[in-house]
Amino acid sequence: MSFYKQLGSIPHKRHTQFRKPDGSLHHEEVMGIHGFAGIQSILYHLHPPTRVREIERYRVADLEYEESSALRHRLLQTAAMEPRGDAISGRVPMMGNNDVALHVSRPVEAMDYWYRFAHGDDVIFVHDGTGTLETQFGTLRYGPGDYLVLPTGVIWRIIPDEGVEQRQLHIESFGHVEPPKRYINRYGQFLENSPYCERDLRGPTELVTHDEAGEFEVHIKARGQITRYRYEHHPLDVVGWDGHLWPYAFNIGDFEPITGRVHQPPPVHQTFEGPGFVVCSFVPRMYDYHPQAIPAPYNHSNVDSDEVIYYVEGDFMSRKGIERASFTVHPNGIPHGPHPGTYEGSIGKKKTDELAVMVDTFRPLRLTERAAGFDEPSYAMSWTVEHAPQPAS
């Protein structure tokens, strides 16, 4: 995603004097990716962003994976997961590899610190809840169905609305997350055949400049640990910025599905791509309209990828016994497909109302020890018996 945005006050020319009312200089910060050969933005601070009072190692942040087990399909039922903590402290790691990690959370608290992942971008899918995302680029309201895309340089925190139940899927990328290249022309503009465009992306709407003194914490995740930085000035002290690198929200309801006379392959649902993985959105859509069409997906083998689907809402026509907030994990090496009866049962149906987020990875995923506690072991046999696993009570 690359198009220009500006908020607040900036000088006419970059890298030139920009003075405060008292005559002192604002402090320019250039934030860019790919060694400043990629997209970038320039921010103007009241205080140097390098001025830190204290730095300390906070905690280890590596994932703890389960011991090796038989290769099998998995169903992880997280609907009953206990609400706790904030958007970072309360998240539960589910699976990961060297490219991406997936977490779920049900935060009940506002973050009283700010956070930055130093090795890549964060994408937070808001399953339930409303609130405010605060960043040095400004504030942004969020709601159900929003993907919150947070480039690696962004300092952020989430403030849930009081009394509103929250549920989030966190996609932590060890690299940059972008729209698929086939949706973009050589000028950086979305093409006419893209399932979404610039009008659907919501950037920060209000830049609130803070000049408070005190004690402010930023937690930086890098190199398998979290380091705590303490500042004497508020970290959101930006008076203005401009450029092409900034956080944004995209609602899954604004993804326009691509349909055809016969069943369309998963890439038509692709929403984002990162190094070693893709993110897809399954949204309500009309079914295939060939007179002999079978709307349910055909059996398929993930030869090069692991397929993870996070179920959001609706009636999932190819799966039985899957409740909202569940994951199915279909690893490469073995085929999977519709549950017994759903293949034939889909014939003649006109549309689907399912809503789901899919993450396909091109290197094998490992489940965490925490994820193993949500596993429904009978799922792997649900293709050979006439019943699928029942939702967790």
N, C-alpha and C positions, 0 to 999 in steps of 0.2 A: 504494500500500500504506500503510495507516494503522491501526495498532493499538498499544496502549501496551505498553512494555517498560521494565524497570528492573533495573539491576545495581549492586552496591556500596552505599555509604552516601550518603544524601541527607538534607537537612533536611525537617522536616514541611511547611514553606511555602516556595514559591519566592521568590527575591529577598529572603531574610532571612538573618540571621547564621548562618553554619555554621563553627564554630571547630574548629581542630586541638587535639590534646591539650595543646599548649603555650600555647593561648589565642589564637593568631593566626588570621586568617580564611583559609578556603579561597577560591579564586578562581572565581567563577561565570562560565560562558560559555553564552550562549543561541545556539543554532545553528538557524536557521529558513530556509525558502524562501518565495518570492513576497512579499518585503518583510515577513516575519513574519506574513503573513495565511494562510500555508500551514502544513503540518506542521512541528513543531520538537521539539528535545530540549534539555535543560539539563544541562551537564556541570560537575563540580566538580574543579578542579585544585589541586595542591599549590603550583604556581607560576603567575604570570600567563602566559597563552598568548601575550601580546604582547611578552614580554621576549626580544629577539633580540640576539645578539652581533655578527653580521656578515651582510650581504646582498650578493650579487653575481650579476650576469648570468652564466648558465652556458653556454647554447647556444641557437641557433635551433631551433625545433621545427615550422616550417611543412612541409607535405607538398610534395614535388617531383613534379609530375605529368608524365606523358608528353606529347609533342607530339600535336596533334590527328591523329586517324586515322579511317579509314572506320568508319561505324556498323556494328557486327557483334556477334554473340554471342561470348562469350569463355569459355575454360576455362583456369583457373589451377591448375597442379598443384604443390602446396607440400609434398607428403609427404617429399621428399628434401631439404628445406631444412636447412641445417646448424644444429645446436644451438649456441647462443652466449649469453653475457651473462646478465642477469637478466630478470625479467618486464617491465621497462621498457627497459633498455638493449639488450636482445636482440630487441625486437619489430620486425617489418618492416612498414611501412605498405603497404597494398594498394590502397586506394581511398578516396575521400571526397568530400564536398561541404560546404556551409556548415552542415549539420545534424548530420552523423555522419561518423566515420572508422572504417575497419576495418583492424586489424592482426593479424598472426599472430606467435607467438613459440614458441621451444623453449628455455626458459631452463635453464641448467646451474648457475647461481649463486644464492645468496640475496642479496636486496637488503640492502646495508649502510647504507641511508638510507631515509627515508619519502617518500611521494609524494602529491601532491594535484593533481587537475585542477580549475582554478578556474572553468571556464565551463560545467560540466555534470557528469553522472554517468558513471561507468565501469561497464560490464558485461563481465566476463571469463567466457567459457565455457571450462571445463576439459575439453579433449579427452582428454588423458592426464596421469596423475601425481597424486600426493598431496602434502600439505604443510599449512602453517599460514598463515592470513591474520592479520596483526597490525594492529590499529587502536586508536585511543584509546578506542573503545567496548568493547574486549576482543578476545579471540582466537576464531578460528573455523577448524575443520578443513575441508579441502576434498578432493574426490576426483573421479574421472571423471564427467562429465555434469553437474557443478555449474555453474549460473550464479551468479557472485558479483556482487551488485549493490551499488555503492559510491556513495552520494550525494556531491555535490560537496564538502561540508565535511569529509569523512572523510579523515584522514591514514592511509595504509596502506602495508604492504609485504608481500611474499610470500616465505616461507621454504620452498622445496621440501624434501621428505624426501630425505635423502642417498641417492644411487644409484638414484633413481626417475626414469625418463624422463618429461619434461614436454612438453606441447604445449597451447597456449592460443590462443583466438580472442578478440581485444579489440574491443569495440564502444564507441567513445568518442563520447558524445552531447553536443551543444552545447545542453543543456537537461536536463530531468528525465525519468527513465524510470520508468514506473508500469504496473501491470496495466491492461488495457483497461477503460474506464469501464463498459462493458456488463456486466462481471463483478461490479461493486460496487454495493451499495445506497446510499441517501442517508446512511446512518450510517457508511459506510466498511467495512462487513462484506462478505465475499465471498458471492455469491448461491449458491443450491443448484445452479444450472445452470452454474456456473463450472467449468472443467476442473482447477482446483486451488484450494486454500483456505489459511487461516492455518496449519493443521497442517503444511503442506508447507514452510513458510518457516522456515529455521534462522538465528536471530540469534546474536550472540556468546554463548558459553557460560561464559567465564571472564574476569573483569576483573583483570588483573595491573597493580598500581600500581607505577610505577618512580619512585625518588627519587634516581637517580644523577646526579652532576655529571661534566662532561667536555665533549666536543665531539660534537654530534648534528646531522645534516643532514636537512632537509626540502626536497625539490625540488617547486616549484610551477609547473605549466604554465599559462600565461596569456598572451594577446596575442601568440601566435606564438613564444613563447620559454619557456625554463625558467629560473627564478630559484632560486638556491640560498640557503636560509636556514640559518644556523648558530646553534644554541642551546647555552647552558652547562648546561641541565638537560634531562633525558630528556623527549621530547615526549609520551610515554604516561604522564603523571603524574596521571591521572584516578582519583579515589577512589570516584566514583559518578556515575550519570547516570540520567535517565528521560525518556520522551517517545515520540514517534511517528516520529522520523527516526533511522534507524540502518542499518548495513550488514547484509545477509543473504545466505544461499545458498538457491537453489532448484534441485533436481535435475531434469533433463529426464525422468528415469524416473518422476517423480511427476506429470507432465502426463497427464491422462486424455483420450484422443482422443475426438472427437465423430464418430460415423459415421452413415450413413443408407442408405436403399434405393438411392439414386443418388449419384453422385459429389458430394462436398461441396466448396464453394469454399474457397480458402486462408484466409479469415478465421477458420474454425473452428480453425485451428492457432495462432492468435495467442496469444502469451504476454506480451509487453510492448508498450508504445507509448512513443514519444518524439516530440519536435517534428520533424515531417517524415519520420518513418519508423516502421515496426513490426518486431517480432521475433516469428518463428513457430517452433514446434517440431514437426518431423515425427517421430513415434514409432511403434513397432510397433502395428498396429491391424488390426481385421477390415475386409475390403473391403466394398463396397456389396453389398446382398443382394436387389436387384430381379432377377427372373429374366432380364431383358435388359440388366443393368448392364454397363458397360465400366469397370473399375476404374481404368485408366490415365487421367491427366488429359487433357482435351480440348485442342486447339490454342487458344491465347488470345493476345491482344494486350495488352501492358501500356500502356494508353493514358496513364495518369497516373503510372506508377512504373517504376523500375528494379527488377528482381528478382535478388537475390543468394542463392544457396544454398551453404552450407558443408556438405560431406558428411562425416559422422562415422563411421558404421559401416553394414554391412548390404548388402543387394542392392537397388539403386535401380532399380525396375521400369520406369521410363519413360526411363531414360538408359542408354547403352552406353559402356563404356570409361571409367567414372568411378571413380577410386580414392578412398580415404579421404583427408581433408585437402586435397581439391580444392574450388575455387570454380567455379560456373557464374555468369556475369554476363549476364543477358538485359535489354538496355536497352529503354526505351520507344521506340515508333516502328516496331517490327517484331514480327511474331508469332513465337511459339515453341510447342513442344508435344513430345509423345513422339517418340523416335527411330523410324525405320522398323522395323516389326515388333513394337514393344512395345505399341502400341495394341491390335492384334488378339491379341497374345500374352497380354495381361492377362485376357482373358475366361475366366471359370471359376475363376480363382484366388481363394482364400479369405482370405488375409491377406498383409501385408507386414511385413518385419522391418527396414525402413530406419530410420535415425536421422540427422537433419539439422537444421541451424539455418538459417532463412531470414531475410533482412533485406530488406524492401521499402522503397525510399525514394521520396519524392514530388517530389524534384528530382533531375536527372541526376547520376550519379556520374562521377568521372574516375578512371582508373587511374593509379597512381604509376609512376615510372620503374622502381622496384624490382619492381613487379608484372609489368611487361612481360617481365621475364626468366623468368617462370614460365608464360608464355602458350603454349598449343598452338593455332597458327593454323588447323589443319585443322578445328577444332570447328565453325566457322561453316558449313561445308559438310556437316556430318554428317547433315543431314536429306535431302540429295539423293543421297547415296551409301549403299551397303549396309554400310558399316563406320563405326564411330565411332572417335575417337582412342583409341590404346592408352595405358594407364597409363605414366607416366614410368619409365624403368629406373633 
